[in-house]
């Protein structure tokens, strides 16, 4: 099985490398992006199972990046964890209003990062699997697909998972 893929977005390269190291040490495939524009471009190339997204970045901040991800039908279901040094209620609400699924405060605690990423990426992956199974069942009902000789793994493989 493939490792869950996480995109880490922060303009501070030390932070992205540290978070990537945390994620890779815990069984994830991770990639770095250095601002919101870079994030959106990388998501077009390979969709992550979750995104860890800093708020304060040049060119396009985390709030606007999250809004754009959630406004796009192709990326709206990707879980987003907003990372901020601004740990007050107003900024947490702003994160949620921007479409973030969760948030982390700096400095980031590794165990909390991993717990949140594990929860959100697992939910996303399971949702994709459920959708693939539902689509296969609908095709079977429409007699477009014969499921009698297919295993669950075959269905997921056919769906590109």
Contact map, one row per residue, 1 for C-alpha under 8 A:
11100000000000000000000000000000000000000000000000000000000000000000000000000000000000000000000000000000000000000000000000000000000000000000000000000000000000000
11110000000000000000000000000000000000000000000000000000000000000000000000000000000000000000000000000000000000000000000000000000000000000000000000000000000000000
11111000000000000000000000111000000000000000000000000000000000000000000000000000000000000000000000000000000000000000000000000000000000000000000000000000000000000
01111100000000000000000000111000000000000000000110000000000000000000000000000000000000000000000000000000000000000000000010000000000000000000000000000000000000000
00111110000000000000000000011110000000000000000111000000000000000000000000000000000000000000000000000000000000000000000000000000000000000000000000000000000000000
00011111000000000000001000011110000000000000000111110000000000000000000000000000000000000000000000000000000000000000000000000000000000000000000000000000000000000
00001111100000000000000000000111100000100000000101110000000000000000000000000000000000000000000000000000000000000000000000000000000000000000000000000000000000000
00000111110000010011000000000111100000000000000000111000000000000000000000000000000000000000000000000000000000000000000000000000000000000000000000000000000000000
00000011111000010000000000000001111100100000000000111100000000000000000000000000000000000000000000000000000000000000000000000000000000000000000000000000000000000
00000001111110110000000000000001111000000000000000001100100000000000000000000000000000000000000000000000000000000000000000000000000000000000000000000000000000000
00000000111110010000000000000000111000000000000000000100110000000000000000000000000000000000000000000000000000000000000000000000000000000000000000000000000000000
00000000011111110000000000000000010000000000000000000000000000000000000000000000000000000000000000000000000000000000000000000000000000000000000000000000000000000
00000000011111111000000000000000010000000000000000000000000000000000000000000000000000000000000000000000000000000000000000000000000000000000000000000000000000000
00000000000111111100000000000000000000000000000000000000000000000000000000000000000000000000000000000000000000000000000000000000000000000000000000000000000000000
00000000010111111110000000000000000000000000000000000000000000000000000000000000000000000000000000000000000000000000000000000000000000000000000000000000000000000
00000001111111111111000000000001100000000000000000000000000000000000000000000000000000000000000000000000000000000000000000000000000000000000000000000000000000000
00000000000011111111100000000001000000000000000000000000000000000000000000000000000000000000000000000000000000000000000000000000000000000000000000000000000000000
00000000000001111111110000000000000000000000000000000000000000000000000000000000000000000000000000000000000000000000000000000000000000000000000000000000000000000
00000001000000111111111000000000000000000000000000000000000000000000000000000000000000000000000000000000000001000000000000000000000000000000000000000000000000000
00000001000000011111111100000111000000000000000000000000000000000000000000000000000000000000000000000000000000000000000000000000000000000000000000000000000000000
00000000000000001111111110000000000000000000000000000000000000000000000000000000000000000000000000000000000000000000000000000000000000000000000000000000000000000
00000000000000000111111111000000000000000000000000000000000000000000000000000000000000000000000000000000000001000100000000000000000000000000000000000000000000000
00000100000000000011111111111100000000000000000000000000000000000000000000000000000000000000000000000000000000000100000000000000000000000000000000000000000000000
00000000000000000001111111111100000000000000000000000000000000000000000000000000000000000000000000000000000000000000000000000000000000000000000000000000000000000
00000000000000000000111111110000000000000000000000000000000000000000000000000000000000000000000000000000000000000000000000000000000000000000000000000000000000000
00000000000000000000011111110000000000000000000000000000000000000000000000000000000000000000000000000000000000000100000000000000000000000000000000000000000000000
00110000000000000000001111111000000000000000000000000000000000000000000000000000000000000000000000000000000000000000000000000000000000000000000000000000000000000
00111100000000000000001111111100000000000000000000000000000000000000000000000000000000000000000000000000000000000000000000000000000000000000000000000000000000000
00111100000000000000001100111110000000000000000000000000000000000000000000000000000000000000000000000000000000000000000000000000000000000000000000000000000000000
00001111000000000001001100011111000000000000000000000000000000000000000000000000000000000000000000000000000000000000000000000000000000000000000000000000000000000
00001111000000000001000000001111100000000000000000000000000000000000000000000000000000000000000000000000000000000000000000000000000000000000000000000000000000000
00000011110000011001000000000111110000000000000000000000000000000000000000000000000000000000000000000000000000000000000000000000000000000000000000000000000000000
00000011111000010000000000000011111101100100000000000000000000000000000000000000000000000000000000000000000000000000000000000000000000000000000000000000000000000
00000000111110000000000000000001111101100000000000000000100000000000000000000000000000000000000000000000000000000000000000000000000000000000000000000000000000000
00000000111000000000000000000000111111100000000000000000111110000000000000000000000000000000000000000000000000000000000000000000000000000000000000000000000000000
00000000100000000000000000000000111111110000000000000000111111011000000000000000000000000000000000000000000000000000000000000000000000000000000000000000000000000
00000000000000000000000000000000001111111000000000000000001100001000000000000000000000000000000000000000000000000000000000000000000000000000000000000000000000000
00000000000000000000000000000000111111111100000000000000000000000000000000000000000000000000000000000000000000000000000000000000000000000000000000000000000000000
00000010100000000000000000000000111111111110000000000000000000001000000000000000000000000000000000000000000000000000000000000000000000000000000000000000000000000
00000000000000000000000000000000000111111111000000000000000000001000100000000000000000000000000000000000000000000000000000000000000000000000000000000000000000000
00000000000000000000000000000000000011111111100000000000000000000000000000000000000000000000000000000000000000000000000000000000000000000000000000000000000000000
00000000000000000000000000000000100001111111111000000000000000000000000000000000000000000000000000000000000000000000000000000000000000000000000000000000000000000
00000000000000000000000000000000000000111111111100000000000000000000000000100000000000000000000000000000000000000000000000000000000000000000000000000000000000000
00000000000000000000000000000000000000011111111000000000000000000000000000000000000000000000000000000000000000000000000000000000000000000000000000000000000000000
00000000000000000000000000000000000000001111111000000000000000000000000000000000000000000000000000000000000000000000000000000000000000000000000000000000000000000
00000000000000000000000000000000000000000111111100000000000000000000000000000000000000000000000000000000000000000000000000000000000000000000000000000000000000000
00000000000000000000000000000000000000000111111110000000000000000000000000100100000000000000000000000000000000000000000000000000000000000000000000000000000000000
00011110000000000000000000000000000000000010011111100000000000000000000000000100000000000000000000000000000000000000000000000000000000000000000000000000000000000
00011100000000000000000000000000000000000000001111100000000000000000000000000110000000000000000000000000000000000000000010011000000000000000000000000000000000000
00001110000000000000000000000000000000000000000111110000000000000000000000000111100000000000000000000000000000000000100110010000000000000000000000000000000000000
00000111100000000000000000000000000000000000000111111000000000000000000000000111100000000000000000000000000000000000000000000000000000000000000000000000000000000
00000111100000000000000000000000000000000000000001111100000000000000000000000001111000000000000000000000000000000000000000000000000000000000000000000000000000000
00000001110000000000000000000000000000000000000000111110000001000000000000000001111000000000000000000000000000000000000000000000000000000000000000000000000000000
00000000111000000000000000000000000000000000000000011111100011000000000000000000011100000000000000000000000000000000000000000000000000000000000000000000000000000
00000000000000000000000000000000000000000000000000001111100011100000000000000000011100000000000000000000000000000000000000000000000000000000000000000000000000000
00000000000000000000000000000000000000000000000000000111110011000000000000000000000100000000000000000000000000000000000000000000000000000000000000000000000000000
00000000011000000000000000000000011100000000000000000111111111000000000000000000000000000000000000000000000000000000000000000000000000000000000000000000000000000
00000000001000000000000000000000001100000000000000000001111110000000000000000000000000000000000000000000000000000000000000000000000000000000000000000000000000000
00000000000000000000000000000000001110000000000000000000111110000000000000000000000000000000000000000000000000000000000000000000000000000000000000000000000000000
00000000000000000000000000000000001110000000000000000000111111011000000000000000000000000000000000000000000000000000000000000000000000000000000000000000000000000
00000000000000000000000000000000001100000000000000000111111111111000000000000000000000000000000000000000000000000000000000000000000000000000000000000000000000000
00000000000000000000000000000000000100000000000000001111100111111100000000000000010000000000000000000000000000000000000000000000000000000000000000000000000000000
00000000000000000000000000000000000000000000000000000010000011111110000000000000000000000000011001000000000000000000000000000000000000000000000000000000000000000
00000000000000000000000000000000000100000000000000000000000111111111000000000000000000000000000001000000000000000000000000000000000000000000000000000000000000000
00000000000000000000000000000000000110110000000000000000000111111111100000000000000000000000000000000000000000000000000000000000000000000000000000000000000000000
00000000000000000000000000000000000000000000000000000000000001111111110000000001000000000000000001110000000000000000000000000000000000000000000000000000000000000
00000000000000000000000000000000000000000000000000000000000000111111111000000000000000000000000001100000000000000000000000000000000000000000000000000000000000000
00000000000000000000000000000000000000000000000000000000000000011111111100000000000000000000000000000000000000000000000000000000000000000000000000000000000000000
00000000000000000000000000000000000000010000000000000000000000001111111100110100000000000000000000000000000000000000000000000000000000000000000000000000000000000
00000000000000000000000000000000000000000000000000000000000000000111111110111100000000000000000000100000000000000000000000000000000000000000000000000000000000000
00000000000000000000000000000000000000000000000000000000000000000011111110110000000000000000000000000000000000000000000000000000000000000000000000000000000000000
00000000000000000000000000000000000000000000000000000000000000000001111111110000000000000000000000000000000000000000000000000000000000000000000000000000000000000
00000000000000000000000000000000000000000000000000000000000000000000011111111000000000000000000000000000000000000000000000000000000000000000000000000000000000000
00000000000000000000000000000000000000000000000000000000000000000000000111111000000000000000000000000000000000000000000000000000000000000000000000000000000000000
00000000000000000000000000000000000000000010001000000000000000000000111111111100000000000000000000000000000000000000000000000000000000000000000000000000000000000
00000000000000000000000000000000000000000000000000000000000000000000111111111100000000000000000000000000000000000000000000000000000000000000000000000000000000000
00000000000000000000000000000000000000000000000000000000000000000000010011111110000000000000000000000000000000000000000000010000000000000000000000000000000000000
00000000000000000000000000000000000000000000001111100000000000000000110000111111000000000000000000000000000000000000000000010000000000000000000000000000000000000
00000000000000000000000000000000000000000000000011100000000000000000000000001111100000000000000000011000000000000000000110010000000000000000000000000000000000000
00000000000000000000000000000000000000000000000001111000000000000100000000000111110000000000000000111100000000000000000000000000000000000000000000000000000000000
00000000000000000000000000000000000000000000000001111000000000000000000000000011111000000000000000011111000000000001100000000000000000000000000000000000000000000
00000000000000000000000000000000000000000000000000011110000001000000000000000001111100000000001000011111000000000000000000000000000000000000000000000000000000000
00000000000000000000000000000000000000000000000000011110000000000000000000000000111110000000000000000011110000000000000000000000000000000000000000000000000000000
00000000000000000000000000000000000000000000000000000111000000000000000000000000011111100000000000000011110000000000000000000000000000000000000000000000000000000
00000000000000000000000000000000000000000000000000000000000000000000000000000000001111100000000000000000111000000000000000000000000000000000000000000000000000000
00000000000000000000000000000000000000000000000000000000000000000000000000000000000111110010000000000000100000000000000000000000000000000000000000000000000000000
00000000000000000000000000000000000000000000000000000000000000000000000000000000000111111011000000000000100000000000000000000000000000000000000000000000000000000
00000000000000000000000000000000000000000000000000000000000000000000000000000000000001111111000000000000000000000000000000000000000000000000000000000000000000000
00000000000000000000000000000000000000000000000000000000000000000000000000000000000000111111100000000000000000000000000000000000000000000000000000000000000000000
00000000000000000000000000000000000000000000000000000000000000000000000000000000000000011111110000000000000000000000000000000000000000000000000000000000000000000
00000000000000000000000000000000000000000000000000000000000000000000000000000000000001111111111000000000000000000000000000000000000000000000000000000000000000000
00000000000000000000000000000000000000000000000000000000000000000000000000000000000000111111111100000010000000000000000000000000000000000000000000000000000000000
00000000000000000000000000000000000000000000000000000000000000000000000000000000000000001111111110000000000000000000000000000000000000000000000000000000000000000
00000000000000000000000000000000000000000000000000000000000000100000000000000000000000000111111111000000000000000000000000000000000000000000000000000000000000000
00000000000000000000000000000000000000000000000000000000000000100000000000000000010000000011111111110110000000000000000000000000000000000000000000000000000000000
00000000000000000000000000000000000000000000000000000000000000000000000000000000000000000001111111111100000000000000000000000000000000000000000000000000000000000
00000000000000000000000000000000000000000000000000000000000000000000000000000000000000000000111111110000000000000000000000000000000000000000000000000000000000000
00000000000000000000000000000000000000000000000000000000000000110110000000000000000000000000011111110000000000000000000000000000000000000000000000000000000000000
00000000000000000000000000000000000000000000000000000000000000000110010000000001000000000000001111111000000000000000000000000000000000000000000000000000000000000
00000000000000000000000000000000000000000000000000000000000000000100000000000011110000000000001111111110000000000000000000000000000000000000000000000000000000000
00000000000000000000000000000000000000000000000000000000000000000000000000000011110000000000000100111110000000000000000000000000000000000000000000000000000000000
00000000000000000000000000000000000000000000000000000000000000000000000000000001110000000000001100011111000000000001000000000000000000000000000000000000000000000
00000000000000000000000000000000000000000000000000000000000000000000000000000000111100000001001000011111100000000000000000000000000000000000000000000000000000000
00000000000000000000000000000000000000000000000000000000000000000000000000000000111100000000000000000111110100001000000000000000000000000000000000000000000000000
00000000000000000000000000000000000000000000000000000000000000000000000000000000001111100000000000000011111100000000000000000000000000000000000000000000000000000
00000000000000000000000000000000000000000000000000000000000000000000000000000000001110000000000000000001111110000000000000000000000000000000000000000000000000000
00000000000000000000000000000000000000000000000000000000000000000000000000000000000010000000000000000000111110000000000000000000000000000000000000000000000000000
00000000000000000000000000000000000000000000000000000000000000000000000000000000000000000000000000000001111111011000000000000000000000000000000000000000000000000
00000000000000000000000000000000000000000000000000000000000000000000000000000000000000000000000000000000011111111000000000000000000000000000000000000000000000000
00000000000000000010010000000000000000000000000000000000000000000000000000000000000000000000000000000000000111111100000000000000000000000000000000000000000000000
00000000000000000000000000000000000000000000000000000000000000000000000000000000000000000000000000000000000011111110000000000000000000000000000000000000000000000
00000000000000000000000000000000000000000000000000000000000000000000000000000000000000000000000000000000000111111111000000000000000000000000000000000000000000000
00000000000000000000000000000000000000000000000000000000000000000000000000000000000000000000000000000001000111111111100000000000000000000000000000000000000000000
00000000000000000000011001000000000000000000000000000000000000000000000000000000000000000000000000000000000001111111110000000000000000000000000000000000000000000
00000000000000000000000000000000000000000000000000000000000000000000000000000000000000000000000000000000000000111111111000000000000000000000000000000000000000000
00000000000000000000000000000000000000000000000000000000000000000000000000000000100000000000000000000100000000011111111100000000000000000000000000000000000000000
00000000000000000000000000000000000000000000000001000000000000000000000000000000100000000000000000000000000000001111111110000000000000000000000000000000000000000
00000000000000000000000000000000000000000000000000000000000000000000000000000000000000000000000000000000000000000111111111000000000000000000000000000000000000000
00000000000000000000000000000000000000000000000000000000000000000000000000000000000000000000000000000000000000000011111111100000000000000000000000000000000000000
00000000000000000000000000000000000000000000000001000000000000000000000000000010000000000000000000000000000000000001111111110000000000000000000000000000000000000
00010000000000000000000000000000000000000000000011000000000000000000000000000010000000000000000000000000000000000000111111111000000000000000000000000000000000000
00000000000000000000000000000000000000000000000000000000000000000000000000000000000000000000000000000000000000000000011111111100000000000000000000000000000000000
00000000000000000000000000000000000000000000000000000000000000000000000000000000000000000000000000000000000000000000001111111110000000000000000000000000000000000
00000000000000000000000000000000000000000000000011000000000000000000000000001110000000000000000000000000000000000000000111111111000000000000000000000000000000000
00000000000000000000000000000000000000000000000010000000000000000000000000000000000000000000000000000000000000000000000011111111100000000000000000000000000000000
00000000000000000000000000000000000000000000000000000000000000000000000000000000000000000000000000000000000000000000000001111111110000000000000000000000000000000
00000000000000000000000000000000000000000000000000000000000000000000000000000000000000000000000000000000000000000000000000111111111000000000000000000000000000000
00000000000000000000000000000000000000000000000000000000000000000000000000000000000000000000000000000000000000000000000000011111111100000000000000000000000000000
00000000000000000000000000000000000000000000000000000000000000000000000000000000000000000000000000000000000000000000000000001111111110000000000000000000000100001
00000000000000000000000000000000000000000000000000000000000000000000000000000000000000000000000000000000000000000000000000000111111111000000000000000000000000000
00000000000000000000000000000000000000000000000000000000000000000000000000000000000000000000000000000000000000000000000000000011111111100000000000000000000000000
00000000000000000000000000000000000000000000000000000000000000000000000000000000000000000000000000000000000000000000000000000001111111110000000000000000001100100
00000000000000000000000000000000000000000000000000000000000000000000000000000000000000000000000000000000000000000000000000000000111111111000000000000001001100000
00000000000000000000000000000000000000000000000000000000000000000000000000000000000000000000000000000000000000000000000000000000011111111100000000000000000000000
00000000000000000000000000000000000000000000000000000000000000000000000000000000000000000000000000000000000000000000000000000000001111111110000000000000000000000
00000000000000000000000000000000000000000000000000000000000000000000000000000000000000000000000000000000000000000000000000000000000111111111000010100000001000000
00000000000000000000000000000000000000000000000000000000000000000000000000000000000000000000000000000000000000000000000000000000000011111111100000100000000000000
00000000000000000000000000000000000000000000000000000000000000000000000000000000000000000000000000000000000000000000000000000000000001111111110000000000000000000
00000000000000000000000000000000000000000000000000000000000000000000000000000000000000000000000000000000000000000000000000000000000000111111111110000000000000000
00000000000000000000000000000000000000000000000000000000000000000000000000000000000000000000000000000000000000000000000000000000000000011111111111100000000000000
00000000000000000000000000000000000000000000000000000000000000000000000000000000000000000000000000000000000000000000000000000000000000001111111100000000000000000
00000000000000000000000000000000000000000000000000000000000000000000000000000000000000000000000000000000000000000000000000000000000000000111111110000000000000000
00000000000000000000000000000000000000000000000000000000000000000000000000000000000000000000000000000000000000000000000000000000000000000011111111000000000000000
00000000000000000000000000000000000000000000000000000000000000000000000000000000000000000000000000000000000000000000000000000000000000000011111111000000000000000
00000000000000000000000000000000000000000000000000000000000000000000000000000000000000000000000000000000000000000000000000000000000000010011011111100000000000000
00000000000000000000000000000000000000000000000000000000000000000000000000000000000000000000000000000000000000000000000000000000000000000001001111111100000000000
00000000000000000000000000000000000000000000000000000000000000000000000000000000000000000000000000000000000000000000000000000000000000011001000011111110000000000
00000000000000000000000000000000000000000000000000000000000000000000000000000000000000000000000000000000000000000000000000000000000000000000000001111100000000000
00000000000000000000000000000000000000000000000000000000000000000000000000000000000000000000000000000000000000000000000000000000000000000000000001111110000000000
00000000000000000000000000000000000000000000000000000000000000000000000000000000000000000000000000000000000000000000000000000000000000000000000001111111111000000
00000000000000000000000000000000000000000000000000000000000000000000000000000000000000000000000000000000000000000000000000000000000000000000000000101111111000000
00000000000000000000000000000000000000000000000000000000000000000000000000000000000000000000000000000000000000000000000000000000000010000000000000000111111100000
00000000000000000000000000000000000000000000000000000000000000000000000000000000000000000000000000000000000000000000000000000000000000000000000000000111111110000
00000000000000000000000000000000000000000000000000000000000000000000000000000000000000000000000000000000000000000000000000000000000000000000000000000111111111000
00000000000000000000000000000000000000000000000000000000000000000000000000000000000000000000000000000000000000000000000000000000000110010000000000000111111111100
00000000000000000000000000000000000000000000000000000000000000000000000000000000000000000000000000000000000000000000000000000000100110000000000000000001111111111
00000000000000000000000000000000000000000000000000000000000000000000000000000000000000000000000000000000000000000000000000000000000000000000000000000000111111111
00000000000000000000000000000000000000000000000000000000000000000000000000000000000000000000000000000000000000000000000000000000000000000000000000000000011111111
00000000000000000000000000000000000000000000000000000000000000000000000000000000000000000000000000000000000000000000000000000000000100000000000000000000001111111
00000000000000000000000000000000000000000000000000000000000000000000000000000000000000000000000000000000000000000000000000000000000000000000000000000000000111111
00000000000000000000000000000000000000000000000000000000000000000000000000000000000000000000000000000000000000000000000000000000100000000000000000000000000111111
